[in-house]
Amino acid sequence: MKKKLKKEIIKKNALYEIAFTLNGKKVSCKIKPSTLLLDLIRDNFSLKGTKPGCNEGECGACAVLINDMPVNSCLYLAINADGKEITTIEGLAKNDGSLDLVQEALVQNGAVQCGFCTSGMAISIKAMENNFKKKKKKLSREEIKKELEGNLCRCTGYVKIIDAAESVIDRKYI
């Protein structure tokens, strides 16, 4: 006798409860299975720093950290966030409200102009910092450029952004 496999059918308008850590706080909510993480962050939790740019995963403005890895939240279904740790640009700031080293470096290097790409750039630089801190490896300028490839900026020409990323890496490893 063969066992029948039960498949869970996801209903289009059904709500599903998910729980995850958002910027260091445990949260839960009910969502439709089609909800994008970008929309959940902005609409349900009113965190507007994560920007809807291209909505195609090309510009990086919507980047967040999921378990310390940068992810374009415009392409990520929120239902997949269940049980994970999500960090947005708002979550980079320290508990006392002061800026993270990455955010400070962007400001000090004049890498913030219109600000639209800034949150995604900061998230990507933070991921780079976290990743290479573990490896205790200093990155070259070319390696930093390669790491930032998924982020588009129309204002700065990237030089100041790369300078900021380089200053973060230099401060950590010299």
N, C-alpha and C positions, 0 to 999 in steps of 0.2 A: 504494500500500500504506500503510495507516494504522499508525502506531506505537502499540504497546500501552503504556499508562501503568501503571506499577507503583505500587501503593499499599501503604504499610507498614501492616501489620495489628498493632495493639497487642493483645497477648495479656493477658488479665486477670491472670494470676499471674506473668507474665514480669518479670524485674528489668532495669532500665535504669540505666546509669551516667550520672551527671551530675557536673559539676565547676563550682564557683562560688567566689566569695570570701565568706567569712563572718567578719564583724568584723575585716577586714583580713588574714585568713589564707586561702590557697587550700586548698580541701577538695574531696573527691570521695566519692561513695557510690553504692551500688546501691539503687534504690527501685522499688516498684510504681508504675505510671503513675497510680494513684488516690490516692497519698500526698499529703496536704495539707502545705503548707510549715510550718504550725503544728506538726503532728505530727513532721515531720522535725527541726525546730529543737529541740523539747523531748525527743523520744525518742532520736534518733540522736546529737545533739550535747549533750544534757543541759543546755541553756540554758533554765532554767525561768522567766526573767523575762518572756517572752512568754506572756501568759495566755490560756487558752481561756475566753472569756466566754459570749457568746450562740451562737457557732458559726453565725451567720447574717449576719455583716458589719455588725451594727447598733451594737455597743458600742465598738469600737475598742481593746479590751484586748489584742488580738492583733497590733496594728500593728507593722510592721517597715519599715525603709527598703529599697527595692529600687531601686538606682541613684539614690539620694537622694530617692525619691518614697515617701510613706507608702502602705502597702498592708495591707489586712486579710489576715493570713496564714491565717485560717480558711477563706477562699474561694479561695486561690491554690494551684493544683496545683504541687507541688514540682518536677515535671519541667520547668516553665517557668522555674525558677531557673537552669537550665544557662547558664553563661557570664556570669551577672550578679553584681552586688555587693550583698550582703545585710548590713544592720546591724541588730542587735537592741539592746535596752536595755543588755545587757552590753557591747556594742561602743561605746557612747557614752563610757564612762569613758576617761580618758587612760591612756597606756602605764604611767605610774607608779602607777596604781590610783586616782588622785584623780578626783573627780567632774567631769563636763562642766559647763559654765556653765548649761545647761538644768536638769540635776539639782540643782545648787547652788541655783538660783533657786526650784525647787519646794520644797526643804527650807526655805530662808530665809523664804519667804512662807507657810509653814504649809499648803502645798497638798497635803500627804501625810497622809491619815488611815488608812483601812483598807489603802491601797496597791494595791488590785486594779486600778484604772484607771491608776495612775501610770506604768507603763511605756509604755502606749499614748499617754498625754498627753505624756510626755517625747519620744517619737518624733515625734508630730505637731508639737510646738513646735520640735524640731530641724529638721524639714522646713521649717517656716515660716521659721526663722532662716536656713537655707541658701538658700531660695528668694529671700527678700527681701534677703539680703546681696548676691546677684548684682545685684539691681535697685537697690541702695542706696536703698531706700525705707523710711521709718518707717511702721509701721502704726498706724492708730487703734484704739482699744479695740473699736469695732464690727467692724472688719476682723479683729481677733484672734478675737473671738467667732465670726465666720463661718468662720474657718480651723479652729476646734476643734469644729465642729458634729458631726463623726462620732465623737466620744468622749463616752461617758456616764459620769457619776460620781454615786453615790448619797449620798456623805458630805459633800462640801464646799460644795455650792451654787454651784460654779464661780467665785465671786468671787476666791478666793485663787489658783486655777489661772490665771485671766486676769491677775491681778496678777503672777504669776510670769512668764507669757509676755511681758507688757508690759515687765517689768524686763529681760528678755533682749534684747528689741528695742531698748529705750531705751539699754542699755549699748553696743549695737553701733553705734548711729547718731547719738548725741548728740556 
